[in-house]
Amino acid sequence: MSVEVGREGVLSVLDSGPGIPVDDRPRIFDRFWRGRSVRTHVAGLGLAIVMEIVRVHGASIAVSDSAPCGACFDVRFRPA
């Protein structure tokens, strides 16, 4: 995993895992939702908590693919 801050102040968190299927992306921030391929005993709250923190700070978050594999989460803060 790596964390980067871009020139425009975009905070990016990248991992090298299996990635997030495009069909699952609209739901990943929903509370208690887990992807179809998840086989562990997790509650499905982590990304929902992240989304709430992002909202409280007036930011937005988006997920995309990370090269060569994995996911990239970009957090964008609105200018003050």
C-alpha positions in Angstrom: 0.0 0.0 0.0 1.1 3.5 -0.7 -0.2 7.0 0.0 0.5 9.9 -2.3 -0.4 13.6 -2.3 -0.7 15.1 -5.8 0.1 18.6 -6.8 -3.6 19.6 -6.7 -3.9 18.3 -3.1 -5.5 15.0 -4.1 -4.8 12.3 -1.5 -4.4 8.9 -3.2 -4.3 5.5 -1.4 -3.1 2.7 -3.7 -2.9 -1.0 -3.0 -1.7 -4.0 -4.9 -4.6 -6.4 -4.1 -7.1 -8.0 -6.5 -8.8 -4.6 -7.2 -12.5 -3.9 -7.0 -14.7 -5.0 -9.9 -16.4 -2.2 -11.7 -19.8 -3.7 -11.0 -19.2 -3.5 -7.3 -17.9 0.0 -7.1 -21.3 1.8 -6.7 -21.9 -0.2 -3.5 -18.5 -0.4 -1.8 -19.3 2.6 0.5 -22.6 1.2 1.7 -22.7 0.0 5.3 -22.5 -3.8 5.8 -22.1 -4.5 2.1 -19.4 -6.9 1.1 -18.4 -7.9 -2.4 -19.5 -11.2 -3.8 -15.9 -12.6 -3.7 -15.3 -11.7 0.0 -14.8 -14.9 2.0 -13.7 -13.5 5.3 -15.7 -12.6 8.5 -15.7 -8.8 8.2 -18.5 -6.4 9.0 -18.4 -4.3 5.9 -18.1 -1.0 7.7 -14.6 0.3 6.9 -15.3 2.1 3.6 -18.7 3.4 5.0 -16.7 5.0 7.8 -14.2 6.5 5.3 -17.1 7.9 3.3 -18.6 9.6 6.4 -15.3 11.2 7.3 -14.8 12.4 3.7 -18.3 13.9 3.7 -17.8 15.7 7.1 -14.7 17.3 5.7 -16.5 18.5 2.5 -14.4 16.2 0.3 -15.2 13.5 -2.3 -13.8 10.1 -2.9 -13.5 7.9 -6.0 -12.1 4.5 -6.7 -10.3 3.4 -9.9 -7.8 0.7 -10.9 -4.2 0.9 -9.8 -1.5 -0.2 -12.3 -0.4 -3.0 -12.5 -3.0 -4.3 -10.1 -5.1 -3.2 -7.2 -7.3 -0.3 -6.4 -6.7 3.5 -6.1 -8.8 5.7 -3.8 -8.6 9.4 -4.6 -9.8 11.9 -2.0 -10.4 15.4 -3.3 -10.9 18.4 -0.9 -12.8 21.5 -2.0 -10.8 24.7 -2.0 -11.3 26.8 1.1 
